Amino acid sequence: MSRIVLFGAGGRAGRQIWQQGRSRGHDVVAVLRNPATHPEIGGVSGDVTNVADVRRLTAGADVVINASARIDISPDQFFAASTRALIEGLQAGRLLVIGIGTTLEPTPGIRLMDIPDFPYEAKPFTVGHALELELLQQSPGELDWVVITPPPVVLAEHAETGGALLVSAGPELLVSSDPTFTYTDLAVATVDEIDNATHHRTQIAVIRR
């Protein structure tokens, strides 16, 4: 059993990760900015952009997960602040971060966000996540981080999972015969990486087989 500290536990990805982790017997500490908005989770109050909160809440954790996002401030500002706070505040353990599919590479070295006809409306969150990844790549070598990246599709809300998942060893955009992907799939992939720490200091992609 691992002690997991989960930032963003009230979000669509976070709720599924919280449930998946608990179902496998892990001790999952749910961190929310306002726990009263999700009484069913019974989480603790904390801000992932605050170094003191990160240091206090993650002390003794085996794994820290950042599944948080904000819509009230610019994505580049939020993801830069949260990543810097995590890098500075973490004392030990692993850091798993939920990424975005538009940062994956259909061609080596060329991300989806770099193609000429990339949609303007997808740019802000993609740029924020790209900055997040850049900061992690520049972090001290002792920080063991992984960015877990779903495919660049609208993730389904329903809880069913498609079963077997395929995971890359890097930022390669994977192609599947099954175009659907759910938040539960993402949660399964995340907790799989906790149960079997296969990847280190890299971005990985996950799809349904």
KOLVO-942913 format. One record per residue: residue in three letters; x, y negated, z negated of N, C-alpha, C, O in turn. Coordinates in nm, 2 decimals. Example, Ala and Ser with C-alpha at 12.3 -4.5 7.8 and 13.67 -1.06 7.14 Angstrom:
- Ala	1.32	0.57	-0.78	1.23	0.45	-0.78	1.32	0.33	-0.78	1.42	0.33	-0.85
- Ser	1.28	0.22	-0.71	1.37	0.11	-0.71	1.29	0.00	-0.79	1.34	-0.11	-0.80
This chain:
- Met	0.08	0.12	0.00	0.00	0.00	0.00	0.09	-0.12	0.00	0.18	-0.13	-0.08
- Ser	0.05	-0.22	0.08	0.13	-0.35	0.09	0.04	-0.46	0.03	-0.08	-0.46	0.04
- Arg	0.11	-0.56	-0.03	0.04	-0.68	-0.07	0.05	-0.78	0.04	0.16	-0.82	0.08
- Ile	-0.06	-0.81	0.10	-0.07	-0.90	0.22	-0.13	-1.03	0.18	-0.24	-1.03	0.11
- Val	-0.07	-1.14	0.22	-0.13	-1.27	0.20	-0.17	-1.32	0.34	-0.09	-1.33	0.43
- Leu	-0.30	-1.35	0.35	-0.36	-1.38	0.48	-0.41	-1.52	0.48	-0.51	-1.55	0.42
- Phe	-0.34	-1.61	0.55	-0.39	-1.75	0.58	-0.49	-1.75	0.69	-0.47	-1.68	0.79
- Gly	-0.60	-1.82	0.68	-0.70	-1.83	0.78	-0.80	-1.71	0.77	-0.85	-1.66	0.87
- Ala	-0.82	-1.66	0.65	-0.90	-1.54	0.63	-1.05	-1.57	0.67	-1.12	-1.47	0.69
- Gly	-1.09	-1.69	0.68	-1.23	-1.72	0.71	-1.26	-1.73	0.86	-1.38	-1.74	0.90
- Gly	-1.16	-1.73	0.94	-1.18	-1.74	1.09	-1.22	-1.60	1.15	-1.22	-1.50	1.08
- Arg	-1.24	-1.61	1.28	-1.29	-1.49	1.35	-1.19	-1.38	1.35	-1.22	-1.26	1.32
- Ala	-1.06	-1.41	1.37	-0.96	-1.31	1.36	-0.93	-1.27	1.22	-0.91	-1.16	1.18
- Gly	-0.92	-1.38	1.13	-0.89	-1.35	0.99	-0.99	-1.26	0.92	-0.94	-1.17	0.84
- Arg	-1.12	-1.28	0.94	-1.21	-1.19	0.88	-1.19	-1.04	0.92	-1.20	-0.96	0.83
- Gln	-1.17	-1.02	1.04	-1.15	-0.88	1.09	-1.02	-0.82	1.03	-1.01	-0.71	1.00
- Ile	-0.91	-0.91	1.02	-0.79	-0.86	0.97	-0.81	-0.83	0.82	-0.76	-0.73	0.77
- Trp	-0.88	-0.91	0.75	-0.91	-0.89	0.60	-0.98	-0.76	0.58	-0.94	-0.68	0.50
- Gln	-1.08	-0.73	0.67	-1.15	-0.61	0.65	-1.07	-0.49	0.69	-1.07	-0.38	0.62
- Gln	-0.99	-0.50	0.80	-0.91	-0.39	0.84	-0.80	-0.35	0.74	-0.78	-0.24	0.71
- Gly	-0.74	-0.46	0.69	-0.63	-0.43	0.59	-0.69	-0.36	0.46	-0.63	-0.27	0.41
- Arg	-0.80	-0.41	0.41	-0.86	-0.35	0.30	-0.91	-0.21	0.32	-0.90	-0.12	0.23
- Ser	-0.96	-0.18	0.44	-1.01	-0.05	0.47	-0.89	0.05	0.47	-0.92	0.17	0.46
- Arg	-0.77	0.01	0.49	-0.65	0.10	0.49	-0.58	0.10	0.35	-0.48	0.16	0.34
- Gly	-0.65	0.04	0.26	-0.59	0.05	0.12	-0.50	-0.06	0.08	-0.43	-0.05	-0.03
- His	-0.48	-0.16	0.16	-0.39	-0.27	0.13	-0.45	-0.37	0.04	-0.57	-0.39	0.03
- Asp	-0.37	-0.44	-0.04	-0.41	-0.55	-0.13	-0.40	-0.67	-0.05	-0.29	-0.73	-0.03
- Val	-0.52	-0.72	0.00	-0.52	-0.84	0.09	-0.57	-0.96	0.01	-0.68	-0.97	-0.04
- Val	-0.48	-1.06	0.00	-0.51	-1.19	-0.07	-0.56	-1.29	0.04	-0.48	-1.33	0.13
- Ala	-0.69	-1.32	0.04	-0.74	-1.41	0.15	-0.72	-1.55	0.11	-0.77	-1.59	0.00
- Val	-0.66	-1.63	0.19	-0.63	-1.77	0.16	-0.72	-1.86	0.25	-0.72	-1.84	0.38
- Leu	-0.80	-1.95	0.19	-0.89	-2.04	0.27	-0.87	-2.18	0.22	-0.84	-2.20	0.10
- Arg	-0.89	-2.28	0.30	-0.89	-2.42	0.26	-1.00	-2.44	0.16	-0.98	-2.52	0.07
- Asn	-1.12	-2.38	0.18	-1.23	-2.40	0.10	-1.30	-2.27	0.07	-1.39	-2.23	0.15
- Pro	-1.26	-2.19	-0.03	-1.31	-2.06	-0.05	-1.46	-2.06	-0.07	-1.53	-1.95	-0.04
- Ala	-1.52	-2.17	-0.11	-1.67	-2.17	-0.14	-1.75	-2.15	-0.01	-1.86	-2.11	-0.01
- Thr	-1.68	-2.18	0.11	-1.76	-2.16	0.23	-1.77	-2.01	0.28	-1.84	-1.98	0.36
- His	-1.69	-1.93	0.21	-1.69	-1.78	0.24	-1.69	-1.70	0.11	-1.60	-1.63	0.08
- Pro	-1.80	-1.71	0.04	-1.81	-1.64	-0.09	-1.80	-1.49	-0.08	-1.76	-1.43	-0.18
- Glu	-1.83	-1.44	0.03	-1.83	-1.29	0.05	-1.68	-1.24	0.05	-1.66	-1.12	0.03
- Ile	-1.59	-1.33	0.08	-1.45	-1.29	0.09	-1.38	-1.29	-0.05	-1.30	-1.21	-0.08
- Gly	-1.42	-1.39	-0.13	-1.36	-1.41	-0.26	-1.22	-1.44	-0.25	-1.13	-1.39	-0.33
- Gly	-1.18	-1.54	-0.17	-1.04	-1.58	-0.15	-1.00	-1.68	-0.25	-1.07	-1.72	-0.34
- Val	-0.87	-1.73	-0.22	-0.81	-1.83	-0.31	-0.79	-1.95	-0.22	-0.78	-1.94	-0.10
- Ser	-0.77	-2.07	-0.29	-0.76	-2.19	-0.21	-0.61	-2.21	-0.18	-0.52	-2.19	-0.26
- Gly	-0.59	-2.26	-0.05	-0.45	-2.29	-0.01	-0.45	-2.35	0.13	-0.54	-2.33	0.21
- Asp	-0.34	-2.42	0.15	-0.32	-2.49	0.28	-0.19	-2.44	0.34	-0.08	-2.46	0.29
- Val	-0.20	-2.38	0.46	-0.08	-2.32	0.52	0.02	-2.42	0.57	0.13	-2.39	0.60
- Thr	-0.03	-2.55	0.58	0.07	-2.66	0.62	0.14	-2.72	0.50	0.22	-2.80	0.52
- Asn	0.11	-2.67	0.38	0.17	-2.72	0.26	0.27	-2.62	0.21	0.24	-2.51	0.17
- Val	0.40	-2.67	0.20	0.51	-2.58	0.17	0.49	-2.52	0.02	0.52	-2.41	0.00
- Ala	0.45	-2.61	-0.07	0.43	-2.57	-0.21	0.32	-2.46	-0.22	0.34	-2.36	-0.29
- Asp	0.21	-2.47	-0.14	0.11	-2.37	-0.14	0.16	-2.24	-0.08	0.14	-2.13	-0.14
- Val	0.24	-2.25	0.03	0.29	-2.13	0.09	0.38	-2.06	-0.01	0.37	-1.94	-0.03
- Arg	0.47	-2.13	-0.07	0.57	-2.07	-0.17	0.50	-2.01	-0.29	0.53	-1.90	-0.33
- Arg	0.40	-2.08	-0.34	0.32	-2.03	-0.46	0.24	-1.90	-0.42	0.24	-1.81	-0.50
- Leu	0.17	-1.91	-0.31	0.08	-1.80	-0.28	0.15	-1.67	-0.22	0.09	-1.56	-0.24
- Thr	0.26	-1.69	-0.16	0.33	-1.57	-0.10	0.44	-1.51	-0.19	0.50	-1.41	-0.15
- Ala	0.46	-1.56	-0.31	0.56	-1.50	-0.40	0.52	-1.36	-0.43	0.41	-1.33	-0.47
- Gly	0.61	-1.26	-0.40	0.59	-1.12	-0.42	0.51	-1.05	-0.31	0.48	-0.93	-0.32
- Ala	0.48	-1.12	-0.20	0.40	-1.06	-0.10	0.50	-0.97	-0.01	0.62	-1.00	0.01
- Asp	0.45	-0.86	0.04	0.52	-0.78	0.13	0.51	-0.83	0.28	0.60	-0.83	0.36
- Val	0.39	-0.88	0.31	0.36	-0.93	0.44	0.27	-1.06	0.43	0.18	-1.06	0.35
- Val	0.31	-1.16	0.51	0.23	-1.28	0.52	0.17	-1.28	0.66	0.25	-1.27	0.76
- Ile	0.04	-1.31	0.68	-0.02	-1.33	0.81	-0.08	-1.47	0.82	-0.14	-1.52	0.74
- Asn	-0.05	-1.53	0.94	-0.11	-1.66	0.97	-0.21	-1.64	1.08	-0.17	-1.63	1.20
- Ala	-0.34	-1.64	1.05	-0.44	-1.64	1.15	-0.52	-1.76	1.15	-0.64	-1.77	1.20
- Ser	-0.46	-1.87	1.10	-0.54	-2.00	1.08	-0.53	-2.08	1.21	-0.44	-2.07	1.29
- Ala	-0.63	-2.17	1.22	-0.63	-2.27	1.32	-0.72	-2.39	1.27	-0.79	-2.37	1.17
- Arg	-0.70	-2.50	1.33	-0.78	-2.62	1.29	-0.83	-2.69	1.42	-0.76	-2.69	1.52
- Ile	-0.95	-2.75	1.41	-1.00	-2.82	1.53	-1.02	-2.97	1.50	-1.05	-3.05	1.58
- Asp	-0.99	-3.01	1.37	-1.00	-3.15	1.33	-0.87	-3.23	1.35	-0.87	-3.35	1.33
- Ile	-0.76	-3.16	1.38	-0.64	-3.23	1.42	-0.58	-3.16	1.54	-0.62	-3.05	1.58
- Ser	-0.49	-3.23	1.61	-0.43	-3.18	1.73	-0.36	-3.05	1.71	-0.29	-3.03	1.61
- Pro	-0.38	-2.95	1.80	-0.31	-2.82	1.79	-0.16	-2.83	1.77	-0.11	-2.75	1.69
- Asp	-0.10	-2.91	1.85	0.05	-2.92	1.83	0.09	-2.97	1.70	0.19	-2.92	1.64
- Gln	0.01	-3.06	1.64	0.04	-3.11	1.50	0.02	-3.00	1.40	0.10	-2.98	1.31
- Phe	-0.09	-2.93	1.41	-0.12	-2.82	1.32	-0.03	-2.71	1.32	0.03	-2.67	1.22
- Phe	0.00	-2.65	1.44	0.08	-2.54	1.45	0.23	-2.57	1.42	0.30	-2.48	1.37
- Ala	0.27	-2.69	1.45	0.41	-2.72	1.41	0.42	-2.73	1.26	0.51	-2.68	1.20
- Ala	0.32	-2.80	1.19	0.32	-2.81	1.05	0.31	-2.68	0.98	0.38	-2.65	0.88
- Ser	0.22	-2.59	1.02	0.20	-2.46	0.96	0.32	-2.38	0.97	0.36	-2.31	0.88
- Thr	0.38	-2.37	1.09	0.50	-2.29	1.11	0.62	-2.34	1.03	0.69	-2.26	0.97
- Arg	0.64	-2.47	1.03	0.75	-2.52	0.95	0.73	-2.49	0.80	0.82	-2.46	0.73
- Ala	0.60	-2.50	0.75	0.58	-2.47	0.61	0.60	-2.32	0.58	0.65	-2.29	0.47
- Leu	0.56	-2.24	0.67	0.59	-2.09	0.65	0.73	-2.06	0.65	0.78	-1.99	0.57
- Ile	0.81	-2.12	0.74	0.95	-2.09	0.75	1.02	-2.14	0.62	1.11	-2.07	0.57
- Glu	0.98	-2.26	0.58	1.05	-2.31	0.45	1.00	-2.24	0.33	1.07	-2.23	0.23
- Gly	0.87	-2.21	0.33	0.81	-2.16	0.20	0.82	-2.01	0.17	0.82	-1.97	0.06
- Leu	0.84	-1.93	0.28	0.85	-1.79	0.25	0.98	-1.75	0.18	1.09	-1.79	0.22
- Gln	0.97	-1.66	0.08	1.08	-1.62	0.01	1.13	-1.48	0.06	1.25	-1.45	0.05
- Ala	1.04	-1.40	0.10	1.08	-1.26	0.14	0.96	-1.20	0.22	0.86	-1.27	0.24
- Gly	0.98	-1.08	0.26	0.87	-1.01	0.34	0.87	-1.04	0.48	0.96	-1.10	0.54
- Arg	0.76	-0.99	0.55	0.75	-1.01	0.69	0.64	-1.12	0.72	0.55	-1.14	0.64
- Leu	0.65	-1.19	0.83	0.55	-1.28	0.88	0.50	-1.24	1.01	0.57	-1.22	1.11
- Leu	0.36	-1.22	1.01	0.29	-1.19	1.13	0.21	-1.31	1.17	0.13	-1.36	1.08
- Val	0.21	-1.35	1.29	0.14	-1.47	1.34	0.05	-1.43	1.46	0.10	-1.35	1.55
- Ile	-0.07	-1.47	1.46	-0.16	-1.45	1.57	-0.14	-1.55	1.67	-0.16	-1.67	1.65
- Gly	-0.10	-1.50	1.79	-0.07	-1.59	1.90	-0.19	-1.61	2.00	-0.30	-1.58	1.97
- Ile	-0.16	-1.66	2.12	-0.26	-1.68	2.22	-0.21	-1.63	2.35	-0.10	-1.65	2.39
- Gly	-0.30	-1.57	2.43	-0.26	-1.49	2.55	-0.21	-1.58	2.66	-0.13	-1.53	2.75
- Thr	-0.24	-1.71	2.66	-0.19	-1.80	2.77	-0.04	-1.83	2.76	0.02	-1.90	2.84
- Thr	0.02	-1.78	2.65	0.17	-1.80	2.64	0.25	-1.68	2.69	0.37	-1.68	2.69
- Leu	0.17	-1.57	2.74	0.24	-1.45	2.79	0.29	-1.48	2.93	0.25	-1.57	3.00
- Glu	0.37	-1.39	2.97	0.45	-1.40	3.10	0.40	-1.30	3.21	0.44	-1.18	3.19
- Pro	0.33	-1.34	3.31	0.29	-1.25	3.42	0.42	-1.22	3.50	0.42	-1.11	3.57
- Thr	0.51	-1.31	3.50	0.64	-1.29	3.57	0.75	-1.32	3.47	0.74	-1.42	3.40
- Pro	0.86	-1.25	3.46	0.96	-1.28	3.36	1.00	-1.42	3.36	1.05	-1.47	3.46
- Gly	0.99	-1.49	3.25	1.04	-1.63	3.23	0.93	-1.73	3.27	0.95	-1.85	3.25
- Ile	0.82	-1.69	3.33	0.71	-1.78	3.37	0.59	-1.74	3.29	0.53	-1.64	3.30
- Arg	0.55	-1.84	3.21	0.43	-1.82	3.12	0.30	-1.85	3.20	0.31	-1.93	3.30
- Leu	0.19	-1.80	3.16	0.06	-1.84	3.22	0.04	-1.99	3.21	-0.01	-2.05	3.31
- Met	0.08	-2.05	3.10	0.06	-2.19	3.09	0.15	-2.28	3.19	0.12	-2.40	3.20
- Asp	0.24	-2.21	3.25	0.33	-2.28	3.34	0.28	-2.28	3.49	0.34	-2.35	3.57
- Ile	0.18	-2.20	3.52	0.14	-2.19	3.66	0.07	-2.32	3.70	0.00	-2.39	3.61
- Pro	0.07	-2.36	3.82	0.02	-2.49	3.87	-0.13	-2.52	3.84	-0.16	-2.63	3.81
- Asp	-0.21	-2.41	3.85	-0.35	-2.43	3.84	-0.40	-2.39	3.70	-0.52	-2.36	3.68
- Phe	-0.32	-2.40	3.60	-0.36	-2.37	3.46	-0.46	-2.47	3.42	-0.44	-2.59	3.43
- Pro	-0.57	-2.42	3.36	-0.69	-2.51	3.33	-0.65	-2.61	3.22	-0.59	-2.58	3.12
- Tyr	-0.68	-2.73	3.25	-0.65	-2.84	3.16	-0.71	-2.82	3.02	-0.64	-2.85	2.92
- Glu	-0.83	-2.77	3.01	-0.90	-2.75	2.88	-0.83	-2.65	2.79	-0.85	-2.65	2.67
- Ala	-0.75	-2.56	2.85	-0.68	-2.46	2.77	-0.54	-2.51	2.72	-0.48	-2.44	2.64
- Lys	-0.50	-2.62	2.77	-0.36	-2.67	2.75	-0.33	-2.70	2.60	-0.23	-2.65	2.55
- Pro	-0.42	-2.77	2.53	-0.38	-2.81	2.39	-0.35	-2.70	2.30	-0.24	-2.70	2.24
- Phe	-0.44	-2.60	2.29	-0.41	-2.49	2.20	-0.29	-2.40	2.25	-0.21	-2.35	2.17
- Thr	-0.27	-2.39	2.38	-0.16	-2.32	2.43	-0.03	-2.39	2.40	0.07	-2.32	2.36
- Val	-0.02	-2.52	2.41	0.10	-2.59	2.38	0.13	-2.58	2.23	0.24	-2.57	2.19
- Gly	0.02	-2.59	2.15	0.04	-2.57	2.00	0.10	-2.43	1.97	0.20	-2.43	1.89
- His	0.05	-2.33	2.03	0.10	-2.19	2.00	0.25	-2.18	2.06	0.33	-2.11	2.00
- Ala	0.27	-2.24	2.18	0.41	-2.23	2.23	0.51	-2.30	2.14	0.62	-2.25	2.13
- Leu	0.47	-2.41	2.08	0.56	-2.48	1.99	0.58	-2.39	1.86	0.69	-2.39	1.81
- Glu	0.47	-2.33	1.82	0.48	-2.24	1.71	0.59	-2.13	1.73	0.67	-2.10	1.65
- Leu	0.58	-2.07	1.85	0.68	-1.96	1.89	0.82	-2.02	1.90	0.91	-1.95	1.85
- Glu	0.83	-2.14	1.95	0.97	-2.20	1.97	1.03	-2.22	1.83	1.15	-2.20	1.81
- Leu	0.95	-2.27	1.73	1.00	-2.29	1.60	1.04	-2.16	1.53	1.14	-2.15	1.46
- Leu	0.96	-2.05	1.55	1.00	-1.92	1.49	1.13	-1.87	1.56	1.21	-1.82	1.48
- Gln	1.14	-1.89	1.68	1.27	-1.85	1.75	1.39	-1.92	1.70	1.50	-1.87	1.70
- Gln	1.37	-2.04	1.65	1.48	-2.12	1.59	1.50	-2.10	1.44	1.59	-2.16	1.39
- Ser	1.41	-2.02	1.38	1.42	-2.00	1.24	1.54	-1.92	1.20	1.60	-1.85	1.28
- Pro	1.58	-1.93	1.07	1.69	-1.85	1.02	1.67	-1.70	1.04	1.56	-1.65	1.04
- Gly	1.78	-1.63	1.07	1.78	-1.49	1.12	1.72	-1.40	1.01	1.68	-1.29	1.05
- Glu	1.72	-1.43	0.89	1.66	-1.34	0.79	1.51	-1.34	0.78	1.45	-1.25	0.72
- Leu	1.45	-1.43	0.85	1.30	-1.43	0.86	1.26	-1.33	0.96	1.29	-1.34	1.08
- Asp	1.18	-1.23	0.92	1.14	-1.12	1.00	1.00	-1.15	1.05	0.90	-1.13	0.98
- Trp	0.98	-1.21	1.17	0.85	-1.25	1.22	0.81	-1.18	1.35	0.90	-1.13	1.42
- Val	0.68	-1.17	1.37	0.63	-1.11	1.49	0.51	-1.20	1.53	0.42	-1.22	1.45
- Val	0.50	-1.24	1.66	0.38	-1.30	1.71	0.30	-1.20	1.78	0.34	-1.15	1.88
- Ile	0.18	-1.17	1.73	0.09	-1.07	1.79	-0.01	-1.14	1.88	-0.09	-1.22	1.84
- Thr	0.00	-1.11	2.01	-0.07	-1.18	2.11	-0.18	-1.10	2.19	-0.15	-1.00	2.25
- Pro	-0.31	-1.14	2.17	-0.41	-1.08	2.25	-0.41	-1.11	2.40	-0.33	-1.21	2.43
- Pro	-0.48	-1.05	2.48	-0.48	-1.08	2.62	-0.55	-1.22	2.64	-0.62	-1.26	2.56
- Pro	-0.52	-1.28	2.76	-0.58	-1.42	2.78	-0.73	-1.41	2.83	-0.76	-1.45	2.94
- Val	-0.81	-1.35	2.74	-0.95	-1.34	2.77	-1.03	-1.40	2.65	-0.97	-1.42	2.54
- Val	-1.16	-1.42	2.67	-1.24	-1.46	2.55	-1.27	-1.34	2.47	-1.33	-1.24	2.52
- Leu	-1.22	-1.34	2.35	-1.23	-1.22	2.26	-1.38	-1.20	2.22	-1.45	-1.29	2.19
- Ala	-1.42	-1.07	2.23	-1.56	-1.04	2.19	-1.58	-1.05	2.04	-1.49	-1.02	1.97
- Glu	-1.69	-1.09	2.00	-1.72	-1.11	1.86	-1.76	-0.98	1.79	-1.73	-0.96	1.67
- His	-1.82	-0.88	1.86	-1.87	-0.76	1.80	-1.75	-0.68	1.74	-1.64	-0.70	1.78
- Ala	-1.79	-0.60	1.64	-1.69	-0.53	1.56	-1.63	-0.41	1.62	-1.53	-0.36	1.58
- Glu	-1.69	-0.35	1.73	-1.65	-0.23	1.78	-1.51	-0.24	1.84	-1.48	-0.34	1.90
- Thr	-1.43	-0.14	1.83	-1.29	-0.14	1.89	-1.29	-0.03	2.00	-1.36	0.07	1.99
- Gly	-1.21	-0.06	2.10	-1.20	0.03	2.21	-1.12	0.15	2.19	-1.10	0.24	2.28
- Gly	-1.06	0.17	2.07	-0.98	0.28	2.04	-0.83	0.25	2.06	-0.77	0.16	2.01
- Ala	-0.77	0.33	2.15	-0.62	0.33	2.17	-0.58	0.19	2.22	-0.64	0.14	2.32
- Leu	-0.47	0.13	2.17	-0.42	0.01	2.22	-0.28	0.03	2.28	-0.21	0.12	2.24
- Leu	-0.25	-0.06	2.37	-0.11	-0.06	2.43	-0.04	-0.19	2.39	-0.10	-0.30	2.40
- Val	0.08	-0.17	2.33	0.15	-0.29	2.28	0.28	-0.30	2.36	0.35	-0.20	2.38
- Ser	0.32	-0.42	2.40	0.44	-0.45	2.47	0.55	-0.47	2.37	0.53	-0.48	2.25
- Ala	0.68	-0.47	2.41	0.79	-0.49	2.33	0.84	-0.64	2.35	0.95	-0.67	2.30
- Gly	0.76	-0.72	2.42	0.80	-0.86	2.44	0.68	-0.93	2.49	0.57	-0.89	2.48
- Pro	0.71	-1.05	2.55	0.60	-1.14	2.59	0.54	-1.11	2.73	0.47	-1.19	2.79
- Glu	0.56	-0.99	2.78	0.51	-0.95	2.91	0.35	-0.94	2.91	0.29	-0.89	2.82
- Leu	0.29	-1.00	3.01	0.14	-0.99	3.02	0.11	-0.85	3.07	0.14	-0.81	3.18
- Leu	0.03	-0.78	2.99	-0.01	-0.65	3.02	-0.14	-0.65	3.09	-0.22	-0.74	3.07
- Val	-0.16	-0.55	3.18	-0.28	-0.54	3.26	-0.35	-0.41	3.22	-0.29	-0.30	3.21
- Ser	-0.48	-0.42	3.19	-0.56	-0.30	3.15	-0.68	-0.28	3.24	-0.73	-0.37	3.30
- Ser	-0.72	-0.15	3.25	-0.84	-0.12	3.33	-0.97	-0.16	3.25	-1.08	-0.17	3.31
- Asp	-0.95	-0.19	3.12	-1.06	-0.23	3.04	-1.04	-0.38	3.01	-0.95	-0.42	2.93
- Pro	-1.12	-0.47	3.07	-1.10	-0.61	3.05	-1.14	-0.67	2.92	-1.11	-0.79	2.89
- Thr	-1.22	-0.59	2.84	-1.27	-0.64	2.71	-1.16	-0.63	2.60	-1.07	-0.54	2.61
- Phe	-1.17	-0.72	2.50	-1.09	-0.71	2.39	-1.16	-0.78	2.27	-1.22	-0.89	2.29
- Thr	-1.16	-0.72	2.16	-1.24	-0.77	2.05	-1.14	-0.82	1.93	-1.02	-0.79	1.93
- Tyr	-1.20	-0.90	1.84	-1.13	-0.94	1.73	-1.09	-0.82	1.64	-0.99	-0.82	1.57
- Thr	-1.17	-0.72	1.65	-1.13	-0.59	1.57	-1.01	-0.53	1.63	-0.93	-0.48	1.56
- Asp	-1.00	-0.53	1.77	-0.88	-0.48	1.83	-0.76	-0.55	1.78	-0.66	-0.49	1.76
- Leu	-0.77	-0.68	1.78	-0.66	-0.76	1.73	-0.62	-0.73	1.59	-0.51	-0.72	1.55
- Ala	-0.73	-0.71	1.50	-0.70	-0.67	1.36	-0.63	-0.54	1.35	-0.54	-0.52	1.27
- Val	-0.68	-0.44	1.43	-0.62	-0.31	1.43	-0.47	-0.32	1.47	-0.38	-0.26	1.40
- Ala	-0.44	-0.39	1.57	-0.30	-0.41	1.62	-0.22	-0.47	1.51	-0.10	-0.44	1.49
- Thr	-0.27	-0.57	1.44	-0.20	-0.64	1.33	-0.17	-0.55	1.22	-0.05	-0.55	1.17
- Val	-0.27	-0.48	1.17	-0.24	-0.39	1.06	-0.16	-0.27	1.10	-0.08	-0.22	1.01
- Asp	-0.17	-0.23	1.22	-0.08	-0.12	1.27	0.07	-0.17	1.26	0.16	-0.09	1.22
- Glu	0.09	-0.29	1.29	0.23	-0.35	1.28	0.28	-0.35	1.13	0.40	-0.35	1.10
- Ile	0.18	-0.37	1.04	0.21	-0.36	0.90	0.25	-0.22	0.86	0.35	-0.20	0.79
- Asp	0.16	-0.13	0.90	0.18	0.01	0.86	0.31	0.07	0.92	0.37	0.17	0.87
- Asn	0.34	0.02	1.04	0.46	0.08	1.11	0.54	-0.04	1.17	0.51	-0.08	1.28
- Ala	0.63	-0.10	1.10	0.70	-0.22	1.14	0.79	-0.19	1.25	0.91	-0.15	1.23
- Thr	0.74	-0.20	1.37	0.81	-0.16	1.49	0.89	-0.28	1.56	1.00	-0.26	1.62
- His	0.84	-0.40	1.55	0.89	-0.51	1.62	0.94	-0.62	1.52	0.90	-0.63	1.41
- His	1.05	-0.69	1.57	1.11	-0.78	1.48	1.16	-0.91	1.56	1.22	-0.89	1.66
- Arg	1.12	-1.02	1.51	1.16	-1.15	1.56	1.14	-1.16	1.71	1.22	-1.19	1.80
- Thr	1.01	-1.13	1.75	0.97	-1.13	1.89	0.82	-1.15	1.90	0.75	-1.14	1.80
- Gln	0.78	-1.19	2.02	0.64	-1.20	2.06	0.60	-1.07	2.12	0.67	-1.02	2.21
- Ile	0.49	-1.01	2.09	0.44	-0.89	2.15	0.30	-0.91	2.21	0.23	-1.00	2.16
- Ala	0.26	-0.84	2.31	0.13	-0.84	2.36	0.05	-0.71	2.34	0.12	-0.61	2.33
- Val	-0.08	-0.72	2.32	-0.16	-0.60	2.29	-0.28	-0.61	2.38	-0.35	-0.71	2.39
- Ile	-0.32	-0.49	2.44	-0.44	-0.47	2.52	-0.50	-0.34	2.49	-0.44	-0.26	2.42
- Arg	-0.62	-0.31	2.54	-0.68	-0.18	2.53	-0.61	-0.10	2.65	-0.58	-0.15	2.75
- Arg	-0.60	0.03	2.62	-0.54	0.12	2.72	-0.64	0.14	2.83	-0.61	0.21	2.93
